[in-house]
Amino acid sequence: MNEAPELGYQKDWSAIHKKDDPDFSEWGEKKKFYFMGLNGAIYGRMEVKFIAYYNKVGVVDAKYWVNPNGSRNLQYDPKKRIWPQ
């Protein structure tokens, strides 16, 4: 996932699972997405884990990587890390 695609982005994504669905997992699975914003001025990727039932509430765990320079290159460069220092 080191280079975001040039084309093929969609505006939304959704999934529906019923609790008695045999494919339903209480802890869910990690989903991976690419995103583009500001008409191609930024590109990024995101890993999202949906935890359907955690202590009586739903939880979303998300990690994301963004290149704000308009490049589709998403390869991590530790020299450019800005947080935490």
Buried (B, 14 or more C-beta within 10 A) or exposed (E): EEBBEEEEBEEEEEEEEEEEEEEEEEEBEEEEBBEBEEEEEBBBBBBBBBBBEEEEEEEEEEEEBEBEEEEBEBEEEEEEEEEEE
